[in-house]
Amino acid sequence: MELKNIKVSPIDMEARKATDVKPGDSVRVWQKIQEGEKTRLQAFEGIILAKKHGKENGGTFTVRKVVDGVAVERIFPMFSPMIDKIEVMKRAKIRRAKLYYIREKAAKDLKRHMKSEFMNQSPKEKVAAPEIEKEVEETKAE
């Protein structure tokens, strides 16, 4: 009994395994979005925080980007047929396997930036200080 080439997935598994994405890379993930009967491609560009389960069938990678001051993270399955292609935009030299510390680092930088803006204001503008302090406390809570 001969086994013929059985195609399990519509994507090229070997090509996807050869895609070398690592945490710290800036990537652009082209995802297929279905709207009614039409299908279009949408790009999600950001930095890879983590890659889990390696090159297994269930492997995933987490991409983070900041849009209008709000951080958005998405987890993409590596071998999903809904992903058209993965482009590596930039490589970074990192020393950790998971870059979850970037979440807190971004919040600290935001607080420092807001505090420095507050110090550079004129005395009339400093009257609105309680509002800025509320915003800083809200970012701490996140």
C-alpha positions in Angstrom: 0.0 0.0 0.0 1.5 3.3 -1.1 0.8 6.6 0.6 0.3 9.4 -1.9 1.2 13.0 -1.2 -1.7 14.1 1.0 -2.0 17.9 1.3 -3.3 18.7 4.8 -2.9 22.4 4.7 -3.2 25.0 1.9 0.1 26.6 3.0 3.6 25.5 2.2 4.7 24.0 5.6 8.4 23.8 4.7 8.5 27.4 3.5 6.8 28.5 6.7 9.2 26.5 8.9 12.1 28.2 7.0 10.7 31.6 8.0 13.2 32.7 10.7 11.3 35.0 13.1 12.7 35.6 16.5 11.7 37.8 19.5 12.9 41.3 18.9 12.3 41.3 15.2 10.1 43.9 13.7 7.7 42.1 11.4 4.8 42.8 9.0 2.3 40.0 9.1 -0.1 40.0 6.1 -3.4 38.4 7.2 -6.3 37.4 4.9 -9.5 39.1 6.0 -12.8 37.9 4.6 -15.6 40.5 4.2 -18.7 38.9 2.8 -17.6 37.1 -0.4 -14.4 39.2 -0.9 -11.0 38.5 0.7 -8.4 41.2 1.2 -5.0 41.4 2.8 -4.4 43.5 6.0 -0.9 44.2 7.4 -0.1 44.1 11.1 3.3 45.6 11.8 5.0 45.4 15.2 7.7 43.8 17.3 7.7 40.1 18.2 7.6 39.7 22.0 7.5 35.9 22.2 7.6 32.8 20.0 6.1 29.6 21.6 6.2 25.9 20.6 8.9 26.4 18.0 8.3 24.8 14.7 5.5 22.5 15.8 2.1 22.6 14.2 0.7 24.6 17.1 3.5 27.2 17.2 2.5 30.8 17.8 4.2 34.2 18.0 3.1 37.3 19.7 3.3 40.7 17.9 2.9 44.1 19.7 2.4 47.5 18.2 1.3 50.9 19.5 -1.5 52.7 17.8 -2.4 56.2 18.9 -0.8 55.6 22.3 -2.7 52.3 22.9 -0.7 49.1 22.8 -2.2 46.2 20.7 -0.9 42.6 21.0 -2.0 39.8 18.7 -1.1 36.1 18.8 -0.7 34.6 15.4 -0.5 30.8 14.7 2.6 30.1 12.7 1.0 27.7 10.3 -2.4 29.4 9.9 -3.8 29.5 6.3 -5.1 32.9 7.1 -1.6 34.3 7.2 -0.4 35.1 3.7 3.2 36.0 4.4 5.5 37.2 7.2 8.0 39.9 6.3 10.9 40.6 8.6 11.5 44.4 8.6 14.3 44.7 11.1 16.4 42.4 13.3 17.4 43.2 16.8 20.1 41.7 19.0 18.4 40.5 22.1 19.4 38.4 25.1 16.1 37.0 26.2 13.7 34.5 24.8 10.6 36.5 25.9 10.4 40.3 25.8 7.4 40.8 28.1 9.4 43.5 30.0 8.7 45.8 27.1 5.2 46.3 28.4 6.3 47.8 31.6 9.2 49.7 30.0 6.7 51.5 27.7 4.6 52.5 30.6 7.6 53.9 32.5 8.7 55.9 29.5 5.2 57.3 29.1 5.1 58.4 32.7 8.6 60.0 32.5 7.6 61.8 29.3 4.4 63.2 30.9 6.2 64.2 34.0 8.8 66.1 32.0 6.1 67.9 30.0 4.4 68.9 33.2 7.7 70.4 34.6 8.2 72.5 31.5 4.8 74.1 31.7 4.1 77.7 32.8 2.6 78.3 36.3 -0.9 79.0 34.7 -0.8 75.6 32.9 0.2 73.8 36.1 -3.2 74.5 37.6 -4.4 71.4 35.6 -1.9 69.2 37.6 -4.6 66.9 39.2 -5.7 65.9 35.7 -2.2 64.9 34.7 -1.6 63.1 37.9 -4.8 61.1 37.3 -3.5 60.1 33.9 -0.2 59.0 35.4 -2.0 56.9 38.0 -4.2 55.3 35.3 -1.1 54.2 33.4 0.4 52.7 36.6 -2.8 50.7 37.0 -2.4 49.2 33.6 
